[in-house]
Amino acid sequence: MIFLQLFWEFLKTGLFAVGGGLATLPFLKAITHKYPWFTANDLMDMVAVSESTPGPMGVNSATYAGFHAAGLPGALTATFSLVLPSVIIIILVSRALDRDSPLVKNGFYGLRPASAGLIFGAMFTVFAGSLLHLDLWSGPESLLSVLNYRAILLFLVLSVAIRKLPKVHPIVFIGVGALAGIIFQF
C-alpha cells in the first residue's frame, strides 16, 4: 500500500509542480501533513542537501522521501513517479504541437506566473524554516523569540560574501554554512 501512496503523491507532485525543484516544495510540505514519511524539519534538510548535491532538487527530495518511507524500492517508486509526468508531457508536446503555435506559446506564457508563484511560496517556506524557530511561535508578541539570530547572521554574512566574492565557487559557501552549523549548533 505504501508504494501506491508514494506513487500517487509524487505523481501528483511531478504533474503539477511546474517550474522546477523549488516548485515541488508546497507539494512536499503538504505530504508532511498527510503521511509520516518525513517531517517539516526533514523537508528543510532535504532542501539543504538537494540544493548542495548534483541533480534536480525535486528528484533528490523524492528519492530521499521515498527511501525514508520504504527503503530503496520506495526511493525508486517516488523518483520514477515524480519524473513520469514530465517525460509524458514533453513527448506529447513535442509530437503534437508546433512550437510556434499560439496555443503552445499562450500555455507556456500562463505557466510562467504559476511557476513564479510556486517558487515564491517555496522561497518563503525555506526562509521561514531556516531563519525562524517556528515551533516557538505563539502569536505576534513572540516574534523576537522565534528569530534564529545565528542563522540570520550567517544568512546575511554569506549573502554579502557571495555578492562581494563572485569568483569564489558556491561549494565554498555551502561548506562554510555546513561548518558554521556544526560549530554553532543551529
C-alpha positions as CSV (number, residue, x, y, z in Angstrom):
1,M,0.0,0.0,0.0
2,I,2.8,2.4,0.8
3,F,4.2,2.1,-2.7
4,L,0.8,3.1,-4.2
5,Q,0.7,6.1,-1.8
6,L,4.3,7.1,-2.8
7,F,3.5,6.7,-6.5
8,W,0.3,8.7,-6.3
9,E,1.7,11.6,-4.1
10,F,4.8,12.0,-6.2
11,L,3.0,11.6,-9.5
12,K,0.7,14.5,-8.5
13,T,3.8,16.5,-7.4
14,G,5.5,15.8,-10.7
15,L,2.4,16.6,-12.7
16,F,1.5,19.9,-11.0
17,A,4.8,21.3,-9.7
18,V,5.6,23.3,-12.8
19,G,8.7,25.4,-12.5
20,G,11.4,23.1,-11.2
21,G,12.6,21.8,-7.9
22,L,11.5,24.7,-5.7
23,A,8.0,24.4,-7.1
24,T,7.8,21.0,-5.6
25,L,8.1,22.4,-2.0
26,P,4.5,23.2,-1.5
27,F,3.6,19.7,-2.5
28,L,6.2,18.2,-0.3
29,K,5.1,20.3,2.6
30,A,1.5,19.0,2.1
31,I,2.9,15.4,2.1
32,T,4.4,16.1,5.6
33,H,0.9,16.8,6.9
34,K,-0.6,13.7,5.3
35,Y,2.0,10.9,5.9
36,P,4.7,10.2,8.4
37,W,7.4,9.7,5.7
38,F,9.3,12.9,6.7
39,T,8.7,15.9,8.9
40,A,8.8,19.7,8.1
41,N,12.3,19.7,9.6
42,D,13.3,16.8,7.4
43,L,12.0,18.9,4.5
44,M,14.3,21.7,5.3
45,D,17.2,19.2,5.5
46,M,16.1,17.8,2.2
47,V,16.2,21.2,0.6
48,A,19.7,21.9,2.0
49,V,21.0,18.6,0.8
50,S,19.2,18.7,-2.5
51,E,20.5,22.2,-3.3
52,S,24.1,21.2,-2.5
53,T,24.2,17.9,-4.4
54,P,24.1,17.2,-8.1
55,G,20.8,16.7,-9.7
56,P,17.4,18.4,-9.6
57,M,16.1,19.3,-6.2
58,G,12.7,17.7,-6.8
59,V,14.2,14.4,-7.8
60,N,16.6,14.4,-4.9
61,S,13.8,15.2,-2.5
62,A,11.6,12.5,-3.9
63,T,14.4,10.0,-3.7
64,Y,15.1,10.9,-0.1
65,A,11.4,10.8,0.9
66,G,10.8,7.5,-0.8
67,F,13.9,6.0,0.8
68,H,12.9,7.2,4.2
69,A,9.4,5.8,3.7
70,A,10.2,2.4,2.2
71,G,13.9,1.9,1.6
72,L,15.4,1.5,-1.9
73,P,12.1,0.4,-3.6
74,G,10.4,3.4,-2.1
75,A,13.1,5.7,-3.4
76,L,12.8,4.2,-6.9
77,T,9.0,4.5,-6.8
78,A,8.9,8.1,-5.6
79,T,11.6,9.2,-8.1
80,F,10.0,7.4,-11.0
81,S,6.5,8.7,-10.3
82,L,7.9,12.3,-9.9
83,V,9.6,12.2,-13.3
84,L,7.0,10.3,-15.2
85,P,4.6,13.2,-15.9
86,S,7.4,15.4,-17.2
87,V,8.5,12.7,-19.6
88,I,5.0,12.1,-20.9
89,I,4.2,15.8,-21.2
90,I,7.4,16.5,-23.1
91,I,6.8,13.7,-25.5
92,L,3.2,14.8,-26.1
93,V,4.0,18.4,-26.6
94,S,7.0,17.7,-28.9
95,R,5.0,15.4,-31.1
96,A,1.5,17.0,-31.1
97,L,2.1,20.7,-31.1
98,D,4.1,23.1,-33.2
99,R,6.5,25.3,-31.2
100,D,5.2,28.4,-33.0
101,S,1.6,27.5,-32.2
102,P,-0.2,30.3,-30.4
103,L,-1.8,27.6,-28.2
104,V,1.7,26.4,-27.0
105,K,3.0,30.0,-26.6
106,N,0.0,31.1,-24.6
107,G,0.0,27.9,-22.5
108,F,3.7,28.5,-21.6
109,Y,3.0,32.2,-21.0
110,G,0.3,31.2,-18.5
111,L,2.6,28.7,-16.8
112,R,5.3,31.4,-16.0
113,P,3.3,33.3,-13.4
114,A,2.0,30.0,-11.9
115,S,5.6,28.7,-11.6
116,A,6.8,32.0,-10.1
117,G,4.0,31.8,-7.5
118,L,5.0,28.3,-6.6
119,I,8.7,29.2,-6.4
120,F,7.9,32.4,-4.3
121,G,5.9,30.2,-1.9
122,A,8.7,27.8,-1.7
123,M,11.2,30.6,-1.0
124,F,9.0,31.8,1.9
125,T,8.9,28.2,3.3
126,V,12.7,27.9,3.1
127,F,13.3,31.3,4.6
128,A,10.9,30.7,7.5
129,G,12.2,27.2,8.1
130,S,15.8,28.3,8.0
131,L,15.7,31.6,9.8
132,L,12.9,31.2,12.4
133,H,12.1,28.8,15.2
134,L,8.5,28.3,14.1
135,D,7.9,25.8,16.9
136,L,8.2,28.7,19.4
137,W,5.6,30.8,17.7
138,S,2.7,31.6,19.9
139,G,1.4,34.9,18.4
140,P,2.7,38.3,17.3
141,E,4.0,39.1,20.8
142,S,6.5,36.2,20.5
143,L,8.1,37.5,17.2
144,L,11.5,38.2,18.7
145,S,11.6,34.8,20.4
146,V,11.2,32.9,17.1
147,L,14.1,34.6,15.3
148,N,17.1,32.3,14.9
149,Y,19.7,35.0,15.3
150,R,22.7,32.8,14.4
151,A,21.1,31.6,11.2
152,I,20.0,35.2,10.2
153,L,23.6,36.4,10.8
154,L,25.0,33.5,8.8
155,F,22.5,34.2,6.0
156,L,23.5,37.9,5.9
157,V,27.2,37.2,6.0
158,L,27.0,34.7,3.3
159,S,24.7,36.9,1.2
160,V,27.2,39.7,1.3
161,A,30.1,37.4,0.7
162,I,28.5,35.9,-2.4
163,R,28.0,39.4,-3.8
164,K,31.5,40.6,-2.9
165,L,33.3,37.4,-3.9
166,P,31.7,36.4,-7.2
167,K,34.6,34.3,-8.3
168,V,34.5,32.0,-5.3
169,H,32.9,28.7,-6.1
170,P,29.5,28.1,-4.5
171,I,30.7,24.9,-2.9
172,V,32.9,27.1,-0.6
173,F,29.8,28.9,0.7
174,I,27.9,25.6,1.2
175,G,30.9,24.3,3.1
176,V,31.1,27.4,5.2
177,G,27.4,27.1,6.0
178,A,27.7,23.5,7.0
179,L,30.8,24.2,9.1
180,A,29.1,27.1,10.9
181,G,26.1,24.8,11.6
182,I,28.3,22.2,13.1
183,I,30.3,24.7,15.2
184,F,27.4,26.9,16.3
185,Q,24.8,24.1,16.5
186,F,22.0,25.9,14.8
